[in-house]
Amino acid sequence: MSSILTGAPVSPGRAAGVVVTMPAPVPEPPVVALDASGVSGADDAVSRLGAATSAVRDRLEAQAAQATGTAADVLAVTAAMAADPTLAVDAERRVRQAAATPERAVWDAANALAAQLEQLGPPLSERARDVRDVRDRIVAELTGVRPPGVPSPGHPFVLVADDLAPADTATLDPEAVVAVVTSGGGPTSHTAILARALGIPAVVAVRGAEDLADGETVVVDGAAGTVLRDPSDAEAEAARHAVRVERPFDGRGRTADGHRVELLANVADPGAAQAAVAAHAEGVGLFRTEFCFLGRDVEPTVEEQVAAYRGVLAAFGGRKVVVRTLDAGADKPLPFVTEDDEPNPALGVRGLRTAVRHPEVLDRQLQAIAAAAEAESADVWVMAPMVTTADEARSFAAACEARGLGRSGAMIEVPAAALRSRWVFEHATFGSIGTNDLTQYAMAADRMLGDLATLSTSWQPAVLELVRATCQGAHAYGRPVGVCGEAAADAVLAPVLVGLGVTSLSMTPRAIADVAAVLAEVTFARCRELARVALEQPDADAARSAARRELADVLEPLGL
């Protein structure tokens, strides 16, 4: 008899397939004295440990070099974790002082590091999963067992897991994995973000997902957030033939009555920029510049940065490209701008705050952005991450002006900036709302925890209120406000955001056509009514359900 499991919808689409669960994790190494393990001494054990760590790091770096966009970022961060001296030094210490085998030493060292990260809270606590993923890969290399990873059964399947390590999610093959179901994670977890970028239907934080067994058939609805067990033949066949519609988009976002809404793309490197061009994005609403900083012990030169930035700007000649300055700190530590002993990096020196101690790094980046803008024809805007106060916005605007960059903006990711946006926009010429961090800070909820999935969504009325407050403050100075968080890729939430006053939406390129199709069917007045309805709801589930009911006449014909 059919039954339905429910979770958080994170990547739209319907699919049917046979369940394949993630394999059992790499087994914990036994506690064996080094001299009884067959390893000839501590020096040999340390050498083996270093070789295994290097092999894992090199493999991840090679995968990152072949990937693009968010996947490349995720793999680069995981590779950097494999090279983290904190882990290596502790593992070596355990070999030499406790006579631990290399596999036991790295297991215990990684567990200790992961526990420390979990105590720090989000977003740094999210790196604990990366540490354990790296641990398992190194132990597998040392012991000769199969490393962790997505299974390859030789046929299309629905992948079911507790959650996926970022490195595993980044290497998913959409031709093989028809849908993803997890019992953990949240709407803004790496699993959710990358599944959406790959166009794979996904539902996370599914109650009862742990009961799904290999070989059973399910139907996954990534828009409704449901998993249908034991579907009828007709239901399974209908889902298998629910081919994702490739919608046309003419490159100009607007509502049914002509109200303009810029539809932009989030990109992280030149490869992702090409995907955005292919999707007819109107421009770039978030150019993440971290790709030329991550995995380095020293700051890239101005010349290196100019070359990297030009690769993206060249793809958007004559069109807007919003460049975000370095977003280091918290889950993206960089040795030349961040400290490694902050008690709570999630609430510490991150984003624009790194410029307080290292203003020269920001100045050199602005110099590089200005040079790249001068060499290309793109319309370059620059924004700073983690702007919290009006004074920070003023200082950043002055730094941009000193380098000849006239369009300086602020990312609104902190509730304080949203509530005091009128004063922020006295200096910032535009704003971009990062809904992932804004939600996390507003709801005090770690986005990786499945138990908090209902909190970790931009459908929360409290978050929508902060979006409205931001837009009202910007309106006082006639400043445009965009959304560049994952909320912008939600075709149902998009008209709500427009109704709240948002003027542009920036998202993964795959989502642009769906968002454009929904907006083209509703008037601006209807968007404002949808926003009113969502704000009146008591919680996120009620807000999402109310909006879907109001938009049923639009969503059903579009298959959304």
TAVENQUI-V112168 format. One record per backbone hydrogen bond with DSSP energy under -1.0 kcal/mol. NH is the residue of the N-H (numbers start at 1). CO is the residue of the C=O. E is the energy in kcal/mol with one decimal. If there is no record, write none. Layout:
NH,CO,E  NH,CO,E
This chain:
3,229,-1.1  5,227,-2.8  7,225,-2.5  8,204,-3.4  10,202,-1.9  11,202,-1.6  15,220,-2.1  17,218,-2.0  19,216,-3.0  20,158,-2.5  22,160,-2.0  32,30,-1.1  34,99,-2.3  36,33,-1.6  37,34,-1.5  41,39,-1.9  45,41,-1.9  46,42,-2.9  47,43,-2.2  48,44,-2.4  49,45,-2.3  50,46,-2.5  51,47,-2.2  52,48,-2.5  53,49,-2.3  54,50,-2.3  55,51,-2.2  56,52,-2.2  57,53,-2.5  58,54,-2.9  59,55,-2.1  60,56,-2.3  61,57,-2.6  62,58,-2.2  63,59,-2.0  64,60,-2.4  65,61,-2.1  66,62,-1.1  67,63,-1.1  73,69,-1.8  74,70,-2.6  75,71,-2.4  76,72,-2.2  77,73,-2.3  78,74,-2.2  79,75,-2.5  80,76,-2.2  81,77,-1.9  82,78,-1.8  83,79,-1.3  84,81,-1.2  88,84,-1.8  89,85,-3.1  90,86,-1.7  91,87,-2.3  92,88,-2.4  93,89,-2.3  94,90,-2.0  95,91,-1.7  96,92,-2.5  97,93,-3.0  98,94,-1.1  100,94,-1.7  105,101,-2.8  106,102,-2.2  107,103,-1.6  108,104,-2.4  109,105,-2.4  110,106,-2.3  111,107,-2.1  112,108,-2.1  113,109,-2.1  114,110,-2.9  115,111,-2.2  116,112,-1.8  117,113,-2.1  118,114,-2.3  119,115,-1.3  120,117,-1.3  125,121,-1.7  126,123,-1.4  127,124,-1.8  128,125,-1.4  131,127,-2.3  132,128,-2.2  133,129,-2.3  134,130,-2.7  135,131,-2.6  136,132,-2.5  137,133,-2.0  138,134,-2.5  139,135,-2.7  140,136,-2.4  141,137,-2.0  142,138,-2.2  143,139,-2.4  144,140,-1.8  157,176,-2.6  158,18,-2.5  159,179,-2.4  160,20,-1.9  161,181,-2.1  169,165,-2.4  170,166,-2.3  171,168,-1.0  172,169,-1.5  176,173,-1.6  177,173,-3.0  178,157,-2.2  180,201,-2.1  181,159,-2.7  182,203,-1.8  183,161,-1.5  184,162,-3.0  185,448,-1.2  189,186,-1.7  193,189,-2.5  194,190,-2.7  195,191,-2.1  196,192,-2.1  197,193,-1.9  198,194,-2.0  200,195,-2.5  202,11,-2.0  203,180,-2.1  204,8,-2.2  205,184,-2.0  206,182,-2.6  207,6,-1.9  209,206,-1.6  211,208,-1.8  212,209,-1.6  215,19,-2.5  216,213,-1.8  218,17,-2.2  219,228,-1.9  220,15,-3.2  221,226,-2.5  222,13,-3.2  225,221,-1.9  226,221,-1.5  227,5,-2.5  228,219,-3.1  229,3,-3.3  230,217,-1.2  236,232,-2.6  237,233,-2.5  238,234,-2.3  239,235,-1.9  240,236,-2.3  241,237,-1.6  242,239,-1.3  243,241,-2.5  247,245,-1.1  255,259,-2.0  256,522,-3.0  258,255,-2.0  261,253,-1.7  262,503,-1.7  264,505,-3.0  265,283,-1.7  266,507,-2.4  267,286,-2.6  273,269,-1.8  274,270,-1.7  275,271,-1.4  276,272,-1.9  277,273,-2.1  278,274,-2.2  279,275,-1.3  280,277,-1.8  281,276,-2.3  282,263,-2.7  284,320,-2.7  285,265,-1.5  286,265,-1.2  287,322,-2.1  288,267,-2.6  292,289,-1.3  293,290,-2.5  294,290,-2.7  296,293,-1.1  305,301,-2.3  306,302,-2.7  307,303,-2.0  308,304,-2.0  309,305,-2.8  310,306,-2.4  311,307,-1.1  312,309,-1.1  313,309,-2.5  314,310,-2.5  315,312,-1.2  316,313,-1.5  319,316,-2.1  321,379,-2.4  322,284,-2.5  323,381,-3.4  324,287,-2.2  325,383,-2.5  329,332,-2.4  332,329,-2.3  337,334,-2.0  338,334,-2.7  347,344,-1.7  348,345,-1.8  350,348,-1.1  351,328,-2.8  352,385,-2.2  353,350,-1.8  354,351,-1.7  355,352,-1.9  356,353,-1.6  358,354,-1.9  361,358,-1.0  362,358,-1.1  363,359,-2.5  364,360,-2.3  365,361,-1.9  366,362,-2.8  367,363,-2.3  368,364,-2.1  369,365,-2.8  370,366,-2.5  371,367,-2.1  372,368,-2.6  373,369,-2.6  374,370,-2.1  375,371,-1.6  376,372,-1.3  379,319,-2.4  380,378,-1.1  381,321,-2.5  382,407,-2.9  383,323,-2.8  384,409,-1.7  393,389,-1.7  394,390,-2.4  395,391,-2.5  396,392,-2.4  397,393,-2.3  398,394,-2.1  399,395,-2.1  400,396,-2.4  401,397,-2.5  402,398,-2.0  403,400,-1.0  404,401,-1.7  405,400,-2.8  408,406,-1.0  409,382,-2.7  410,430,-1.9  411,384,-2.4  412,432,-2.3  417,414,-1.0  418,414,-1.6  419,415,-2.7  420,416,-1.6  421,418,-1.2  423,420,-1.2  424,420,-1.5  425,421,-3.0  427,424,-1.6  428,424,-2.3  429,408,-3.0  431,480,-2.2  432,410,-1.9  433,482,-3.1  434,412,-1.2  435,433,-1.2  438,434,-2.4  439,435,-2.2  440,436,-2.0  441,437,-3.0  442,438,-2.2  443,439,-2.7  445,440,-1.2  449,446,-1.6  452,449,-1.5  453,450,-1.7  455,452,-1.3  456,452,-2.1  457,455,-1.7  460,457,-1.7  464,460,-2.2  465,461,-2.2  466,462,-1.5  467,463,-2.0  468,464,-2.4  469,465,-2.5  470,466,-2.1  471,467,-2.3  472,468,-2.4  473,469,-2.1  474,470,-2.1  475,471,-2.2  476,472,-1.0  477,474,-1.5  479,474,-2.5  482,431,-2.6  483,504,-1.6  484,433,-2.1  485,433,-1.0  488,485,-1.7  489,486,-1.4  490,487,-1.5  494,490,-2.1  497,493,-2.4  498,494,-2.3  499,495,-2.2  500,496,-1.2  501,498,-1.3  502,497,-2.1  503,481,-3.2  505,262,-2.8  506,483,-3.0  507,264,-1.8  511,508,-2.1  512,509,-1.1  515,511,-2.2  516,512,-2.7  517,513,-2.2  518,514,-2.0  519,515,-2.4  520,516,-2.1  521,518,-1.5  522,519,-1.4  527,523,-1.9  528,524,-2.1  529,525,-1.8  530,526,-2.5  531,527,-2.2  532,528,-2.0  533,529,-2.5  534,530,-2.6  535,531,-2.3  536,532,-1.3  537,534,-1.3  543,539,-2.1  544,540,-2.8  545,541,-2.6  546,542,-2.5  547,543,-2.1  548,544,-2.4  549,545,-2.2  550,546,-2.3  551,547,-1.7  552,549,-1.3  554,551,-1.7  555,551,-2.9  556,552,-2.0  559,556,-1.2  560,555,-2.6
